[in-house]
């Protein structure tokens, strides 16, 4: 397995990215190979500083960087020798099996649409995040920021995409799907949520069990798949980060709240495209980068993109 890593993307690139790459080596098998995209001199300098043998990696030299503040579509088209653009080209040509970056999220999404494309039949791809419950289970929440206002048929398809993710990445058989709403009753919510409820109820290929309210998230009754639009999902993710920060600031020690730390999650896969791509947080440091790489490996190992193609 060949995993591509954008070394130049992120607030602490390239040093933190290379540190995370080196840390991941002890968790990867002999069949796994990391492919680093970025400035060759910077990569060799940091590896030499860490006393890490460069032969552990394949290094693809790039001369341009898509900065965090760049306009995504403009930067991607104008910076064709950037670490993101070159990484996507190798992904499209099957020279790498997966690609991950903590860089410009918009550019990563533009790159996906320009190169590997959306799987035919998928209305809108989604960003999916793994959410831990207090009884040590894991669920998938989607969308968390890609589509801010989703129509009913898109929400139904999120239920399908989430079910595939839960089954093949989280290894949950017949995952339970619920729709995030302001009440459990079928009559609650916006017109879009009510219509989505009817579609999901009638669709026999997912294990739909109705609505879930936000106060049941993270609990022992949390379903395997939680469906919402990208606006709501993004608010939930950022609020979760805020609570973790409060606990850390007050020096509270709790293993469960440590599991809410984005550094332990690593990144969010884009589900619904013709390749395996994971996007990390822009402020990721070495631990988060390591976990982003390992999550990319898990997505590739699950052959998620192909499973979605078959299902759709």
Buried (B, 14 or more C-beta within 10 A) or exposed (E): BBBBBBBBBBEBBBBBBBBBBBBBBEEBEEEBBBBBBBBBEBBEBBBEEEEBEEEBBBBBBBEBBBBBEBBBBEBBEEBEEBBBBBBBBBBBEEBBBBBBBBBBBBBBBBBBEBBBBBBEEBBBBBBBBBBBBEEEBBBBBBBBBBBEEBBBEBBBBBBBBBBBBBBBBBEBEEBBBBBBBEEEEEEBBEEBBBBBBEBBBEBEEBBBBBBBEBEBBBEEEBBBBBBBBBBBBBBBBEEBBEEBEEBEEEEEEEEEBBBBBBBBBBBBBBBBBBBBBBBBBBEBBBBBBBBBBBBBBBBBBBBBBBBBBEBB
